[in-house]
Amino acid sequence: MPDLERFRAETRAWLEANCPEEMRRPMKGENDAVWGGRKAVFESEAQKTWLDRMASKGWTVPEWPVAYGGGGLSKAEAKVLREEMGRIKARSPLMSFGIWMLGPALLKYGNEDQKLEHLPKIARGEIRWAQGYSEPNAGSDLAALMTKCEDKGDHYLVNGQKIWTSYADQADWIFVLVRTDFTAKKHEGISFILVDMDQPGVTTKPIKLISGKSPFCETFFDDARAEKKNLVGELNKGWTIAKYLLTHEREMIGGTGAGSGAMRPMGDVAIQQVGLNEHGQLADPVLRTDVARAEIDGLAFLSTLERVTEEAKSGQGVGANSSMLKYYGTELNKRRLELMMDGSGHDGLEWDGDGDVARHWLRTKANSIEGGTSEVQLNIISKRILDLPSA
């Protein structure tokens, strides 16, 4: 414990000295987040400074090994870092599908060359990744995917279409599920491969959502080249990797239930709209109750998320618990944004400008579809966690 307390003191001092003041304030919106990559555009010098400083410490991925760009921290030290960042309300320096999804898959299934090639770039925010899973005819039944990958001797050629590829139009690389054996059962004959998107054989087309934004895309592969060295794991054994990665994706999406860094706290929004009573409480008692209940549920969710994370790091794995986190986190996030709309009054209907609450509220509707629909998650929970009989 003395060592941990020393680490806390050193971490607190470092964060106080190195986290720019701007990075201690809530993000104004989605564009205020840092995703990195070749096409990265920083909204301010503070964003770049914060990313560079955290990456130099390995603290964008604090528990990854130092050899792969991480901080090499223990579980206890990483928890202290999260707590100290929370204390000063420091933003995450980097948003990244590479960190949340691909990184864990490479750490478990990648070979040493793949880890050394890709993980440090992910940790430094030099490469932005997209996920190539769903297809027009392979959504919930993902194993029905038909994107073809042919062996051409010294490389592969990929042909097909993916859909709902988040931010693919801004990504540099994409990790793709492809079919490499059409004679095998559908869950077999699938491989997991990494493809550089900066080539003529890869094109993207944004899909506009009801929020008016286009985070999702269609992605087309027309004789796109993939190097043999970028096949992760064994040929035709990609489904195992795909399932493992999905547990991390669902945990990531579920994490939205802990609160969105792009939005102000619910209480602040409500206070601005309805004000405080003579006791210093939110003036609207119904709204006050709803906000308090949501905040308490959020704290309970955070506690559950931390417990599941600790269990996973102790070797028990996340498994079906990722479906529980994904479902409840999704519903909690939707509820939170509904309350934001209620608390914002007529300002909540603002479509452009600084308000933007309506766009965020509409965007949460996709949370219950992406990464596996809520209905699918409830089926998994009932079978694999509650052990209920099939209908």
N, C-alpha and C positions, 0 to 999 in steps of 0.2 A: 503493500500500500504506500509506503513512503516514496517508492519509485514512481508510482502512478500519480501521486500528489505533486511530485516534482515535475512530471510530464504535464500535468494540468497547468501548473504555474507558468512553465515555459511556453506552452501553447497559448495560454491567455495573453501573455506578454507579446508573443509573435503576432497574434491576430490583431491586437490593439495597435501594433506598430505598422502592420502591413495591409490591413483591409481598408480600402478607401471608403470615405464616409458615404459616398454615393452607393456603394455596394452593401450598405447597411439599411437601405431604404427599400420598401416593396417595389417590385417591378411595375412599371406603368402599363405593360401589356406584353403580348407575345413577342413583339419585335425587340423588347428590352432584354430578352434572354440571349445567352451566348451558346451557340451550337458548334462553333469552330468549323474546320474544314478548309479546303482550298478556296472556296468562294466566300469565306467569312467576311462580314462587314461589321465592325464594331461601332455601336452607337455612341460610345464615348471612350476616352483614353482610360478611364477608370476600369472599364470592363476588361480591356486588354491587360492592364497592369495587374488586376486581380487574378486573371487566368494565368498569366506568366508566373506570378509569385507562387500561386498554389501548385502549379505544375512543377515548378522547380523543387518543391518540397515532396512531390509525389502525392500530394493531398487531394488531387482530383479523383484518385483511386487509392485511398489511404491504406487499404488492406492488401492490395496487389503486391507481389514481390518487387523489390527495388530493381531487379534485373529487367523487369517489364514496364518500368516507368512509374511504379507505385511507391507508396511510402513505407511499405514493410511493417506497418503498425499491427499490433496485436488487436484482438477483438475489444479488449478493455480500453486500449489507447484510442481506437477509432471511435468508440462511444464517447470518450472524453472530448475528442475533437468535435463531434456532432453537438455535444452539449455546449461547448464553448462558442461554437459558431452560432448556435441558437441564442445564446445569452446576449450577443451583440447584434442579433438579427442579420447575420451575414448571409448573403445569397450564395447559392451553389455557384461555383465559378464556371461550371460547364454542364450543359445539357447534352446527353449523348446516348444514342441507341447502341453505340459501340461499348459504352460503359455498362449500360443497363442490361443488354441482351447478348451481343456478340462476344464481349470480353469474357463473361463467365463460361460461355460455350468453348471458346478457344483455350481457356485455362484448363478445362476438363478434358477436351477432346483434341485440341490442336497439337501438332508436333512442335518441337523446339524452334525450328526455323520459322514456323508460322507465328509463334508467340513473339519471337524477337523482331519479326518484320512488322507486325500489325499492332501489338499491344502498346508499345511506347508511343506510337503516333496517335492512338486513341487517347492515351493518358494526357498528351500534350495538346489535344484538340486540333491536330494537324489534318485529320481525315474525318469526314462526316459520312456515316453509314446509313443505309436504308435497309428495310427488311422486305425480301421478296418471297412471300408465303402464299397469300390468297390469290385465287384466280376467278374469272367470271363464273366458272362451273365447279369451283372447289373452294367453298367458304368454310362453313361449319364442318363439312366433310373434306377436310384439307387433304387427306390422303388420296383423293380423287384427282389430284393435280396432274396436268399433262404437258407442262413445259418440258421440252425435249433437250437432252444434253448428249451429244454424239462425240465419241472418241475419234479424233483425227490424227492419232499418232503421237505427236509431241504437244498437242493441246486439245481442248474441247471446243465445240461450237454449240451455243445455246440458242434455241428458237422457241418462242411462245409469248404469253402475256401474263402479267401479274396485275392485280388491282388492289386498291386501298393501300398502296405503298406510300406511307406517310413521308412527306417532305422529299420524295424521290427526285423532284426537280431541282433540289438544292444539295443533293448528296453527291459524294465522290465515288463511293464504292457501295456495293449491295451484296448482302449474303442471301443466297437463293436456294430454295428447294427445287430440285429438278428430277425428272424421271430418266434414269439411265438403263432401266430394264423394263420393257413393256410386256414381257412374258410372265413376270413374277406377280404375286398377289399385290394388291394396291398399296399395302403398308410396307411392302418390300420393293426393291428396285428404285428407291428414292435416295438421292445423294444430296449432300450439303456442300455448296461451292461458293467461292468468293469471286465476284466479278467487278472489274474496274469499269465504271460507267462512262468514263471519258473516252469513248470510241464510237464510231459511226453506227455500230450494230445495236446501240441502246438509245431509246428515245422515251420521253415521258410526256404525259398530258395531264395537267391538273384537273381535279374534279371539284366543282364548286358545291359547297355544303349549304344547308339552310342558314348557317351563320353568316353567309356571304364571303367566307374565306375558303381557301383551297389548300388545306394541309395534305389532303389525300391526292394520289395520282394513279393513273394507269401507266404501266411500264411495259414497253415492248422490246423483245429481243429478236433480232433478225441477223442470224449468223454472228452473234456476239461471241467474242473470243474469251475463253477462260483458260488460264494456264494450269497445267497438271499439278503444279506445286500448291495450287489454291483449293484443291479438294481437301476438305476437312474430314478426318476420320476415314473409314473404309468406304470403298465404292459400294453403292446399293445399301448402305447401312445408315443413311442420313436421317431416317425417321426417329431413331433413338436420340440423336442430337436435337432434332426439331422439337421433340417433346420436352427435353431438358430446357431448351431455350424458352419455350412457351411458359414454363413455370416462372422464369425471371420476368418475362413480358407481363404476365398477369400480376405479379408482385409489383412491378413498376406502375401499371395502370391503377392497381388498387391503392398505391401510395398517394394518388390524388386525393383520397379521402382524408389524408392527414392535413390537407390545406394546400391551396395553390399559391405559389410564390408570386404569381402574376397579379394577384388581387389583394386589395386591402382587407384586413380582418373584418368579419361581419359586423362586429360591434361598432367599429369606427364608422362604417357606412350608415348604420342605423342611427347612430348619435347625430351624425351630420344632417340626417333627414328629419327625425322626429324630436331630437333634443333630449335633455335630461330633466327629471322632475326635481322637486325641492330636496330629495334625499340623495341626489346624485345618481339616480338610476335611470335607465332608458324609459322615456316617458310613456311609451305604448306598452302596457303590461303583457299583452298577448305576444307581441313581437319579442319582448324581453324574455319571456318564457321559452319561446321557440329558439331564440339564439342561444340561451343558456343550455337547453337540451342538446342542441347540435354541437356545441362546444364540448360538453361532457362526453357525448358519444364519440367525438373526435379524439379526445384524450384516451378513452377506452380502446379505440381502434389503434392508436399509436402504441399503447401498451401491448396489444395483441400482436401488432406488426413486429415489435421489438422481441417479443417472446418467440415468435416463429423464426425470426432471423437468427436468434441465438441458438435455437434448436437445430437449424440448418447448418450453422457453423460448427456445431458440436458433432456433426456427422449423421444426424437424423434425416437431413434433406428437407426440402419444402414440400415436394409432392403435391397431393391434392389440396393442401392448405393454401396453395397459391390461388385456387379457385374461390376459396372462402374470402381471401383478402381482396381478390379482384371484384367479386360480387358486392361485398359490403362497402368497400372503398368507393366503388362506382356509384352506388346508391347514396352514400353519404355526400359525395361531391355534388351530385345532382340536387340533393336536398339543400346543401349549402348555397348553391347558386340561386335556387328558388327563393331562399330567404334574402339573398342579396337583392334580388329583384323586388321583393316585398319591401325591404328596408330602404330602397332607393326611390320609392314613389314614382312620380312621372319621369324622373331622371333615369330610371331603369329602362325606359323605352328608347333612350337615346341610341341611335345607330352608329353615328360617327362622332369623332372627337374623343375627349378624355373619358367619357362614360363607359361605353363598351361593355357594360354588364350584360346587356341582351345578347351580344355575340357570344360571350363566355357561357351564358346559360344555354343557348342553343347548342353550343359545341359539346356540352356535357352529354347530350343525347347520344352522341357517337360512342361515349365511354361504355355504354351497355351493349355495344355491338363489337367494337374492335377487341382483338385479343381473345375472342370467344364470347358469344352472346351470353347475356345473363341467364337465359333459359338453359343453355348448355352447362354453365357453371353450377346451376342449381341441381342438375342431374348428377354431375360429378360429386357435389357435396353430399347428396342423398345416398349415393352408392358407396363412395370411397371413404367418407368421413363418418356419416351416420349409420352406414351399413344397412340401409333400408332395402326391403325386397323390391324387385322390379315389378312394374305393373303387369 
